[in-house]
Amino acid sequence: MSFEGLMNFLRVHSWGEFWWVAVGLAGQLMFSMRFLIQWISSERAGKSVMPIAFWYFSIAGGLILFAYAVYREDPVFILGQATGIIIYSRNLYLIYAEKRSAA
């Protein structure tokens, strides 16, 4: 991808906007680390360590925010919400897999 292609993909028109998108991506990465750390903990335990309602509200909120991010065409927001939805879904899978094996 060319530099102009990257600038178009990020929907920026100046270096200032480019750096704000870079700051936004760094901020999203920092915010997402809490989910990744929690996800790794759940994987190691083989079960979710959060209440089930946490995951349902996370998925509902994540899907709504993802739809908003797509509408706004914001690559930073889209990437962050898409990653979160995958992690929330995996934790719900672990919860139900544990219940099935206990039954």
C-alpha positions in Angstrom: 0.0 0.0 0.0 1.3 3.4 -0.9 1.6 6.3 1.6 -1.3 8.0 -0.2 -3.3 4.8 0.0 -2.5 4.6 3.8 -3.6 8.2 4.2 -6.9 7.5 2.3 -7.5 4.3 4.3 -7.0 6.2 7.6 -9.3 9.0 6.2 -6.7 11.7 7.0 -5.8 14.7 5.0 -2.9 16.2 6.9 0.0 15.2 9.1 -1.8 16.5 12.1 -4.8 14.2 11.4 -2.4 11.3 10.8 -0.8 11.8 14.2 -4.1 12.0 15.9 -5.1 8.7 14.3 -1.8 7.2 15.5 -2.5 8.5 19.0 -6.0 7.0 18.8 -4.6 3.7 17.8 -2.1 3.7 20.6 -4.9 4.7 23.1 -7.1 1.9 21.7 -4.2 -0.6 22.1 -3.7 0.5 25.8 -7.5 0.2 26.5 -7.7 -3.2 24.8 -4.9 -4.6 26.9 -7.3 -5.0 29.8 -9.4 -7.2 27.6 -6.4 -9.2 26.4 -5.1 -9.7 29.9 -8.6 -10.8 31.1 -8.9 -13.1 28.0 -5.5 -14.7 28.7 -6.5 -15.2 32.3 -9.8 -16.9 31.2 -7.9 -19.1 28.7 -5.4 -20.2 31.4 -8.2 -21.0 33.8 -10.3 -22.7 31.1 -13.3 -20.6 32.1 -14.5 -17.1 32.3 -13.6 -15.2 35.4 -16.3 -12.5 35.0 -20.1 -12.6 35.6 -22.0 -13.7 32.6 -24.0 -10.4 32.5 -20.6 -8.6 31.9 -20.2 -10.5 28.7 -23.8 -9.9 27.4 -23.6 -6.2 28.1 -20.1 -6.1 26.5 -21.4 -7.8 23.3 -24.5 -5.6 23.1 -22.5 -2.4 23.7 -19.7 -3.6 21.4 -22.1 -4.3 18.6 -23.8 -0.9 18.9 -20.5 0.9 19.1 -19.2 -1.2 16.1 -22.2 -0.1 14.1 -21.6 3.5 15.1 -17.9 3.2 14.2 -18.8 1.8 10.7 -21.2 4.6 10.2 -18.5 7.2 11.1 -16.0 5.3 9.0 -13.5 5.5 11.9 -10.7 2.8 11.4 -9.4 3.2 15.0 -12.9 2.7 16.5 -13.8 -0.2 14.1 -10.6 -2.1 14.9 -11.1 -1.7 18.7 -14.7 -2.8 18.7 -14.3 -5.7 16.3 -11.5 -7.1 18.5 -13.6 -6.7 21.6 -16.6 -8.5 20.1 -14.4 -11.5 19.3 -13.1 -11.7 22.9 -16.6 -11.3 24.5 -17.9 -14.1 22.3 -15.0 -16.4 23.2 -15.7 -15.9 26.9 -19.4 -16.7 26.5 -18.3 -19.8 24.6 -16.1 -20.8 27.5 -18.9 -20.2 30.0 -21.3 -22.5 28.1 -18.7 -25.1 27.4 -18.0 -25.3 31.1 -21.7 -25.7 31.8 -22.1 -28.4 29.2 -19.2 -30.4 30.6 -20.5 -30.0 34.2 -24.0 -31.3 33.1 
